[in-house]
Amino acid sequence: MDPVITTLVILAVAIIAFVSNRVPLEIVAVGVALALWATGILTLPEVLSGFGDPTVIFIATLFIVSEALDAAGVMAWAGQWVIGRAGTKPTRLVIVIGLLVAVVSAFISINGAVAALLPLVVVVAARAGIAASKLLIPLAFAASAGSLLTLTGTPVNIVVSDIAASNGGRAFGYFEFALVGIPVVLGTIAIILLFGPRLLPERPAATVPVDLSRHARLLRDQYHVTLETAAIVNTTDGVSEIVVPPRSPMIGERVVPGMAVPGDAVVVLAVRRGDDVINDQEVVIRAGDALLMQGSWDDLVIHSETSGVLAVDAPRQLRRSVPLGRGARRSLIVLAGMVVLLATGLVPPAVAGLLAVGALILSRGLTFPQAYRSVSWTTIVLIAGMMPLATAVSVTGTADLVADALIGWLGGSNPYLSLLALCALTLILGQLISNTATVLIVAPIAVALAGILDLSVMPFMMALTVAGAAAFFTPIATPANLMVMEPGGYRFGDYWKLGLPLALFFLAMAVLYVPLIWPF
């Protein structure tokens, strides 16, 4: 079979598999790579090259750096400090939340920013008497806009920068994205303020995250503990409520409130048995007892994750609500060092990321298990598996064929019409499949089109980045959209109403504004 036809068939099957949402993304990506090898389009080293690509390694390191900042409470501190000064007026809250999540997403990724700030925004909405549904879609959409501020905002930025450098252009600077990112962020917030009050539903939060201070006060009152809240919950120590299940090895243990649990470095402050609270005498543990434990956050995490106890609220998650906890300063120093290396270009991005991860682990800002868990392996496998398809689309002439057909369909060589067609395709596909996969599919066509028209590849790559960020129509378009769905009480059809004017704005910025900064 002709290599072009074979590549197009593999591409079509991949898109159908992505859209069906029935096959895991990782399986689709690996299947694409294997299909390219089995049909002889690429060699085995070529189809596996994505897994060792510096771009993929750099993206993996960003997940780890993001986890270190979040786990150390840096995001909780930033959120509390900024939002605490925003007051309770809806307009002011939308502006502050939008700017905050945009800046955060620029450094720790869209998903990390939304995950870190979502609980805080829900709590703030409850305190201000505002429906969480009025703030959470804006949170997700502003995060997507903020990803255009720096190279590390999203994997797409890194991918297009690498493609531009490999196809007659150059790599984008670390803060160069901000030339389009800043007006996009400001425009996004303006559109949310203009249309959000009318287009966003008003529904109470389906779930309200834990407010750590109130949570600590509640436990202190329910267990009749006399310690001050600040003494039991702070940057180093915390409390955890556990329940003893049947067949737990703790059953039959004798404990005295105020003494450490045998074999553990945590203290039992009190025991609750039904409606009775025991905090001044020896207790023989029974199944169903609830214990209030105190200790360092590290010890509480270890104790709550051992077999034989059930944590009511996981200490690992509660710890993230502690502003500037253990390791926060080290994490910020490492982040600053990585940004300096990336901004100055002293070392390749992958080296900067690996140095940052090594510094975090050696300084004990993060453990190896935490580092492994923090990586979104779905994203890594997706990018590594789809990179060979982008290569195949180029080397087989498929991209040139599609580019020629596109020029013929448009009836000329107008660069703006060509850019509009590519960005519209990117925007549509981005609502159905991962924006990273979308850009990897469309980018080779954009490169071929730029070559045929004898234009710079730079505006095409940056425009694809902007269009790829406009995944606003459905909750499944991005993980960030899906994250806010349940806490905001949203339905599937709530997203496109505000998403449509935003998507049109992103499309206009990609087609009309980007070529002004990066000329054809």
C-alpha positions as CSV (number, residue, x, y, z in Angstrom):
1,M,0.0,0.0,0.0
2,D,1.1,3.5,-0.7
3,P,2.9,5.1,2.3
4,V,0.8,8.2,2.2
5,I,-2.5,6.2,2.1
6,T,-1.2,4.0,4.9
7,T,-0.3,7.0,7.1
8,L,-3.7,8.6,6.4
9,V,-5.5,5.4,7.4
10,I,-3.5,5.1,10.7
11,L,-4.2,8.8,11.4
12,A,-7.9,8.4,10.7
13,V,-8.1,5.3,13.0
14,A,-6.2,7.1,15.7
15,I,-8.6,10.1,15.6
16,I,-11.7,7.7,15.7
17,A,-10.2,5.9,18.7
18,F,-9.5,9.2,20.5
19,V,-13.0,10.5,19.8
20,S,-14.7,7.2,20.9
21,N,-13.2,7.6,24.4
22,R,-13.4,3.8,24.7
23,V,-9.7,3.0,24.3
24,P,-7.2,4.4,26.8
25,L,-5.1,7.2,25.3
26,E,-1.9,5.3,26.1
27,I,-3.0,2.3,24.1
28,V,-4.0,4.4,21.1
29,A,-0.6,6.2,21.1
30,V,1.4,3.0,21.5
31,G,-0.8,1.4,18.9
32,V,-0.1,4.2,16.4
33,A,3.7,3.8,16.9
34,L,3.5,0.0,16.4
35,A,1.3,0.3,13.4
36,L,3.8,2.6,11.8
37,W,6.5,0.0,12.4
38,A,4.4,-3.0,11.3
39,T,3.5,-1.3,8.0
40,G,7.2,-0.4,7.3
41,I,6.6,3.4,7.4
42,L,9.2,3.8,10.1
43,T,11.9,1.7,11.6
44,L,11.7,0.4,15.2
45,P,14.3,2.9,16.5
46,E,12.2,5.7,14.9
47,V,8.9,4.6,16.4
48,L,10.5,4.3,19.9
49,S,12.5,7.5,19.7
50,G,9.7,9.5,21.4
51,F,10.3,7.8,24.7
52,G,13.8,9.1,24.8
53,D,13.1,12.5,23.3
54,P,14.4,15.4,25.3
55,T,11.1,17.2,25.0
56,V,9.3,14.2,26.6
57,I,11.8,14.1,29.4
58,F,11.5,17.8,30.0
59,I,7.7,17.5,30.3
60,A,8.0,14.7,32.8
61,T,10.3,16.8,35.0
62,L,7.8,19.6,35.0
63,F,5.2,17.4,36.6
64,I,7.6,16.6,39.4
65,V,8.5,20.2,40.1
66,S,4.8,21.1,40.1
67,E,4.2,18.4,42.7
68,A,7.0,19.7,44.9
69,L,5.5,23.2,45.0
70,D,2.0,21.9,45.6
71,A,3.0,19.4,48.3
72,A,5.0,22.1,50.2
73,G,2.0,24.4,50.4
74,V,3.4,27.0,48.1
75,M,0.1,27.1,46.1
76,A,-2.0,27.2,49.2
77,W,0.0,30.1,50.5
78,A,-0.2,32.0,47.2
79,G,-3.9,31.4,47.0
80,Q,-4.7,32.4,50.5
81,W,-2.5,35.5,50.4
82,V,-4.0,36.8,47.1
83,I,-7.6,35.7,47.4
84,G,-7.7,36.8,51.0
85,R,-7.2,40.4,49.8
86,A,-9.8,40.2,47.1
87,G,-12.8,40.6,49.3
88,T,-16.2,39.1,48.5
89,K,-17.3,41.0,45.4
90,P,-17.9,38.6,42.5
91,T,-16.2,40.9,39.9
92,R,-13.1,41.4,42.0
93,L,-12.9,37.7,42.8
94,V,-13.1,36.7,39.1
95,I,-10.3,39.1,38.3
96,V,-8.1,38.0,41.1
97,I,-8.8,34.2,40.6
98,G,-8.2,34.6,36.9
99,L,-4.9,36.4,37.2
100,L,-3.7,34.1,40.0
101,V,-4.4,30.8,38.2
102,A,-3.0,32.2,34.9
103,V,0.3,33.1,36.6
104,V,0.4,29.7,38.5
105,S,-0.4,27.7,35.4
106,A,2.5,29.4,33.5
107,F,5.0,27.7,35.9
108,I,3.4,24.5,37.1
109,S,1.0,23.5,34.2
110,I,-2.8,23.9,33.8
111,N,-3.8,20.8,35.7
112,G,-1.4,21.5,38.6
113,A,-2.7,25.0,39.0
114,V,-6.4,24.1,38.9
115,A,-5.9,21.1,41.2
116,A,-4.0,23.3,43.7
117,L,-6.4,26.3,43.7
118,L,-9.8,24.5,43.2
119,P,-10.4,23.7,46.9
120,L,-9.5,27.2,47.9
121,V,-11.8,28.8,45.3
122,V,-14.7,26.7,46.5
123,V,-14.1,27.6,50.1
124,V,-13.8,31.3,49.2
125,A,-17.1,31.1,47.2
126,A,-18.9,29.6,50.2
127,R,-17.5,32.3,52.5
128,A,-18.5,35.1,50.0
129,G,-22.0,33.7,49.5
130,I,-21.3,33.1,45.8
131,A,-22.3,29.9,43.9
132,A,-19.1,28.0,43.1
133,S,-20.4,27.4,39.6
134,K,-19.8,31.2,38.9
135,L,-16.1,30.8,39.7
136,L,-14.9,27.3,38.7
137,I,-15.3,27.3,34.9
138,P,-13.6,30.7,34.9
139,L,-10.8,29.1,37.0
140,A,-10.3,26.3,34.4
141,F,-10.6,28.7,31.3
142,A,-8.2,31.3,32.8
143,A,-5.7,28.5,33.5
144,S,-5.8,27.5,29.8
145,A,-5.1,31.1,28.9
146,G,-2.3,31.4,31.4
147,S,-0.6,28.4,29.9
148,L,0.4,30.7,27.0
149,L,2.6,32.9,29.3
150,T,5.7,30.7,29.4
151,L,7.4,27.8,27.7
152,T,6.5,25.5,30.7
153,G,2.8,26.4,30.7
154,T,1.7,23.3,28.8
155,P,3.4,20.4,26.9
156,V,2.1,21.9,23.6
157,N,4.3,24.9,24.0
158,I,7.4,22.7,24.4
159,V,6.3,20.6,21.4
160,V,5.8,23.5,19.0
161,S,9.0,25.1,20.1
162,D,10.9,22.0,19.3
163,I,9.1,21.6,15.9
164,A,9.8,25.2,15.0
165,A,13.5,24.8,15.8
166,S,13.7,21.6,13.7
167,N,12.0,23.1,10.6
168,G,13.8,26.2,9.6
169,G,12.7,28.4,12.5
170,R,14.1,28.7,16.0
171,A,13.1,27.6,19.5
172,F,10.8,30.1,21.3
173,G,12.2,31.9,24.3
174,Y,11.0,31.0,27.8
175,F,9.0,34.2,28.2
176,E,8.4,34.8,24.5
177,F,5.0,33.2,24.7
178,A,3.9,36.1,27.0
179,L,3.8,38.4,23.9
180,V,0.6,36.7,23.0
181,G,-0.2,35.2,26.4
182,I,-0.7,38.5,28.3
183,P,-3.3,39.9,25.9
184,V,-5.0,36.5,25.7
185,V,-5.2,36.3,29.6
186,L,-6.6,39.9,29.8
187,G,-9.1,39.2,27.1
188,T,-10.2,36.0,28.6
189,I,-10.9,37.6,32.0
190,A,-12.7,40.5,30.2
191,I,-15.0,38.0,28.3
192,I,-15.6,36.1,31.5
193,L,-16.7,39.3,33.3
194,L,-18.8,40.4,30.3
195,F,-20.6,37.1,29.6
196,G,-20.0,34.9,32.7
197,P,-22.8,36.3,34.9
198,R,-25.4,35.5,32.2
199,L,-24.0,32.3,30.7
200,L,-22.7,30.5,33.8
201,P,-25.3,28.5,35.8
202,E,-25.9,29.3,39.5
203,R,-25.6,26.0,41.4
204,P,-24.3,25.2,44.8
205,A,-21.0,23.3,45.1
206,A,-21.6,19.5,44.9
207,T,-18.7,19.0,47.2
208,V,-17.0,21.4,49.5
209,P,-13.3,20.8,50.2
210,V,-11.9,20.8,53.7
211,D,-11.1,24.2,55.2
212,L,-8.1,23.2,57.3
213,S,-8.5,25.8,60.0
214,R,-12.2,25.1,60.5
215,H,-11.6,21.4,60.2
216,A,-9.0,21.5,63.1
217,R,-11.4,23.6,65.2
218,L,-14.2,21.1,64.6
219,L,-12.0,18.1,65.6
220,R,-10.8,19.9,68.7
221,D,-14.4,20.6,69.8
222,Q,-15.7,17.2,69.0
223,Y,-12.9,15.4,70.8
224,H,-12.8,17.9,73.7
225,V,-9.2,18.7,73.1
226,T,-7.9,21.8,75.0
227,L,-4.9,22.5,72.8
228,E,-5.0,25.6,70.7
229,T,-5.6,25.1,67.0
230,A,-2.2,26.5,66.0
231,A,-0.6,24.0,68.3
232,I,-2.1,21.0,66.6
233,V,-2.1,22.2,63.0
234,N,0.9,24.1,61.6
235,T,3.6,23.7,59.0
236,T,5.3,20.8,60.7
237,D,2.5,19.0,62.7
238,G,-1.1,18.1,62.1
239,V,-4.0,16.0,63.3
240,S,-5.7,13.0,61.6
241,E,-9.0,11.3,62.4
242,I,-8.9,7.5,61.8
243,V,-11.4,4.8,62.2
244,V,-10.5,1.2,63.3
245,P,-12.1,-1.3,60.9
246,P,-12.9,-5.0,61.7
247,R,-9.9,-7.3,61.8
248,S,-7.5,-4.3,62.3
249,P,-4.3,-5.2,64.2
250,M,-5.0,-2.2,66.5
251,I,-8.0,-4.0,68.0
252,G,-7.1,-5.0,71.6
253,E,-4.3,-2.5,71.9
254,R,-4.2,-0.5,75.1
255,V,-3.7,3.2,74.7
256,V,-3.8,6.2,77.0
257,P,-4.7,9.6,75.4
258,G,-1.5,11.7,75.3
259,M,0.7,8.7,74.8
260,A,2.2,7.5,71.5
261,V,0.6,4.6,69.6
262,P,2.7,1.4,70.1
263,G,5.1,1.1,67.2
264,D,4.3,4.5,65.8
265,A,5.5,8.1,66.2
266,V,2.0,9.6,66.5
267,V,0.0,10.4,69.7
268,V,-3.6,9.6,70.5
269,L,-5.3,12.8,71.7
270,A,-8.7,11.2,72.3
271,V,-10.9,8.3,71.4
272,R,-14.5,8.5,70.3
273,R,-16.8,5.5,70.9
274,G,-20.3,6.2,69.7
275,D,-21.3,9.5,71.4
276,D,-18.7,9.1,74.2
277,V,-15.3,10.8,74.1
278,I,-12.5,9.3,76.1
279,N,-9.5,11.5,76.7
280,D,-8.5,10.9,80.3
281,Q,-8.2,7.1,80.9
282,E,-6.8,3.9,79.4
283,V,-8.7,2.6,76.4
284,V,-8.7,-0.9,74.9
285,I,-9.3,-0.3,71.2
286,R,-12.3,-1.9,69.6
287,A,-13.6,-2.1,66.0
288,G,-15.4,1.1,65.1
289,D,-13.5,3.4,67.5
290,A,-12.5,6.7,66.1
291,L,-9.1,8.1,67.2
292,L,-7.8,11.6,66.9
293,M,-4.1,11.4,66.2
294,Q,-1.4,14.1,66.4
295,G,2.1,14.1,65.0
296,S,4.3,15.4,62.3
297,W,2.7,15.4,58.8
298,D,5.2,12.8,57.6
299,D,4.4,10.4,60.5
300,L,0.6,11.0,60.0
301,V,0.9,10.1,56.3
302,I,2.8,6.9,57.1
303,H,0.4,5.9,59.8
304,S,-2.7,6.6,57.8
305,E,-1.5,4.6,54.8
306,T,-0.6,1.4,56.8
307,S,-3.1,-1.5,56.8
308,G,-5.5,-1.7,59.6
309,V,-6.7,2.0,59.8
310,L,-9.1,4.1,57.7
311,A,-8.3,7.8,57.5
312,V,-11.5,10.0,57.5
313,D,-9.5,12.8,55.7
314,A,-6.2,11.7,54.2
315,P,-3.3,13.6,55.8
316,R,-1.5,13.7,52.5
317,Q,-4.3,15.9,51.1
318,L,-4.8,17.9,54.3
319,R,-1.1,18.8,54.3
320,R,-1.4,20.6,51.0
321,S,-3.7,23.2,52.6
322,V,-0.9,24.2,55.0
323,P,0.7,27.4,53.6
324,L,4.4,27.2,53.1
325,G,4.9,23.9,54.7
326,R,8.1,21.8,54.9
327,G,10.3,22.2,51.9
328,A,8.5,25.3,50.6
329,R,11.6,27.5,50.5
330,R,13.7,24.8,48.9
331,S,11.1,24.2,46.2
332,L,10.9,27.9,45.4
333,I,14.6,28.2,45.1
334,V,14.8,25.2,42.8
335,L,11.9,26.6,40.7
336,A,13.7,30.0,40.4
337,G,16.9,28.3,39.4
338,M,15.2,26.3,36.7
339,V,13.5,29.4,35.3
340,V,16.8,31.2,35.2
341,L,18.4,28.3,33.3
342,L,15.5,28.1,30.9
343,A,15.2,31.9,30.3
344,T,19.0,32.3,29.7
345,G,19.4,29.2,27.6
346,L,22.5,28.2,29.5
347,V,21.5,24.5,29.3
348,P,18.9,22.6,27.2
349,P,15.4,22.5,28.7
350,A,15.6,18.7,29.5
351,V,18.9,19.3,31.4
352,A,17.4,22.2,33.4
353,G,14.4,20.0,34.3
354,L,16.5,17.1,35.4
355,L,18.8,19.3,37.5
356,A,15.7,20.7,39.2
357,V,14.3,17.2,40.0
358,G,17.7,16.1,41.3
359,A,18.0,19.2,43.5
360,L,14.5,18.6,44.9
361,I,15.2,15.0,45.8
362,L,18.7,15.5,47.2
363,S,17.4,18.4,49.4
364,R,14.5,16.1,50.5
365,G,11.9,18.5,49.1
366,L,10.4,15.4,47.5
367,T,10.8,11.6,47.8
368,F,11.3,9.2,44.9
369,P,7.8,7.7,45.4
370,Q,6.3,11.2,45.3
371,A,8.2,12.0,42.1
372,Y,7.1,8.8,40.4
373,R,3.4,9.3,41.4
374,S,3.4,13.0,40.3
375,V,4.2,12.3,36.6
376,S,1.2,12.1,34.4
377,W,2.2,8.9,32.6
378,T,-0.8,9.2,30.3
379,T,0.6,12.5,28.9
380,I,4.1,11.1,28.6
381,V,3.1,8.0,26.7
382,L,0.6,10.0,24.6
383,I,3.3,12.4,23.4
384,A,6.0,9.8,23.0
385,G,3.7,7.5,21.1
386,M,2.3,10.2,18.8
387,M,5.6,11.8,17.9
388,P,6.4,9.1,15.4
389,L,3.1,9.8,13.6
390,A,4.1,13.4,13.2
391,T,7.4,12.2,11.8
392,A,5.6,9.8,9.4
393,V,3.2,12.5,8.2
394,S,6.3,14.5,7.2
395,V,8.6,11.9,5.7
396,T,6.0,10.2,3.6
397,G,4.9,13.4,2.0
398,T,1.4,13.2,3.6
399,A,1.8,16.7,5.0
400,D,2.7,18.1,1.6
401,L,-0.2,16.4,0.0
402,V,-2.7,17.8,2.6
403,A,-1.1,21.2,2.4
404,D,-1.4,21.3,-1.4
405,A,-5.1,20.2,-1.2
406,L,-5.7,22.9,1.4
407,I,-4.2,25.6,-0.8
408,G,-6.3,24.3,-3.7
409,W,-9.5,24.3,-1.6
410,L,-8.8,27.8,-0.4
411,G,-8.4,28.9,-4.0
412,G,-5.1,30.8,-3.4
413,S,-2.1,31.3,-1.3
414,N,-3.4,33.9,1.2
415,P,-1.4,33.2,4.4
416,Y,-4.2,34.4,6.6
417,L,-6.8,32.1,5.1
418,S,-4.3,29.2,5.4
419,L,-3.7,30.0,9.0
420,L,-7.4,30.3,9.7
421,A,-8.1,26.9,8.2
422,L,-5.3,25.2,10.2
423,C,-6.4,27.0,13.5
424,A,-10.0,26.1,12.9
425,L,-9.1,22.5,12.4
426,T,-7.0,22.6,15.6
427,L,-9.8,24.2,17.5
428,I,-12.4,21.6,16.4
429,L,-10.1,18.6,17.0
430,G,-9.1,20.0,20.4
431,Q,-12.6,19.7,21.7
432,L,-12.7,16.0,20.9
433,I,-9.1,14.8,21.6
434,S,-6.1,15.9,23.6
435,N,-4.8,19.3,22.5
436,T,-1.3,17.8,22.6
437,A,-2.3,15.0,20.2
438,T,-4.1,17.6,18.0
439,V,-1.1,19.8,17.7
440,L,1.2,16.8,16.9
441,I,-1.3,15.9,14.1
442,V,-1.7,19.4,12.6
443,A,1.9,20.7,13.1
444,P,3.5,18.7,10.2
445,I,0.7,20.0,7.9
446,A,1.5,23.6,9.1
447,V,5.2,23.1,8.4
448,A,4.5,21.8,4.9
449,L,2.1,24.6,4.2
450,A,4.7,27.2,5.4
451,G,7.2,25.6,3.1
452,I,5.0,25.6,0.0
453,L,4.0,29.2,0.6
454,D,7.7,30.1,1.4
455,L,6.6,31.6,4.7
456,S,8.2,31.5,8.2
457,V,7.1,28.6,10.3
458,M,7.1,30.7,13.5
459,P,3.6,32.3,13.2
460,F,2.1,28.9,12.3
461,M,3.6,27.2,15.3
462,M,2.5,30.0,17.7
463,A,-1.0,30.2,16.2
464,L,-1.4,26.4,16.7
465,T,-0.5,26.9,20.3
466,V,-3.1,29.6,20.8
467,A,-5.8,27.6,19.0
468,G,-4.9,24.4,20.8
469,A,-5.4,26.2,24.2
470,A,-9.1,27.0,23.3
471,A,-10.5,23.7,24.4
472,F,-13.6,25.1,26.1
473,F,-16.7,23.4,24.7
474,T,-16.9,20.2,26.8
475,P,-15.8,19.0,30.2
476,I,-13.7,16.2,28.6
477,A,-11.8,18.6,26.4
478,T,-9.1,19.1,29.1
479,P,-8.4,17.5,32.5
480,A,-8.8,20.9,34.0
481,N,-12.4,21.3,32.6
482,L,-13.2,17.9,34.0
483,M,-11.7,18.7,37.5
484,V,-14.2,21.5,38.1
485,M,-17.3,19.7,36.8
486,E,-18.3,17.9,40.0
487,P,-17.3,20.6,42.6
488,G,-19.1,23.2,40.5
489,G,-22.2,21.1,40.0
490,Y,-21.9,21.5,36.2
491,R,-23.6,19.6,33.4
492,F,-22.1,18.6,30.1
493,G,-23.8,21.5,28.2
494,D,-22.7,24.2,30.6
495,Y,-19.3,24.7,29.1
496,W,-19.9,25.7,25.5
497,K,-22.0,28.7,26.3
498,L,-19.1,30.7,27.7
499,G,-16.6,28.6,25.8
500,L,-17.9,29.7,22.4
501,P,-17.1,33.5,22.7
502,L,-13.8,32.6,24.3
503,A,-12.9,30.2,21.5
504,L,-13.7,32.8,18.8
505,F,-11.5,35.2,20.7
506,F,-8.6,32.7,20.8
507,L,-9.1,32.0,17.0
508,A,-9.0,35.7,16.2
509,M,-5.8,36.2,18.3
510,A,-4.2,33.2,16.6
511,V,-5.0,34.4,13.0
512,L,-4.9,38.2,13.3
513,Y,-2.6,39.0,16.2
514,V,0.1,36.3,16.1
515,P,1.4,37.3,12.6
516,L,1.9,40.9,13.8
517,I,4.4,39.6,16.4
518,W,5.9,36.7,14.4
519,P,5.6,37.9,10.8
520,F,5.1,35.5,7.9
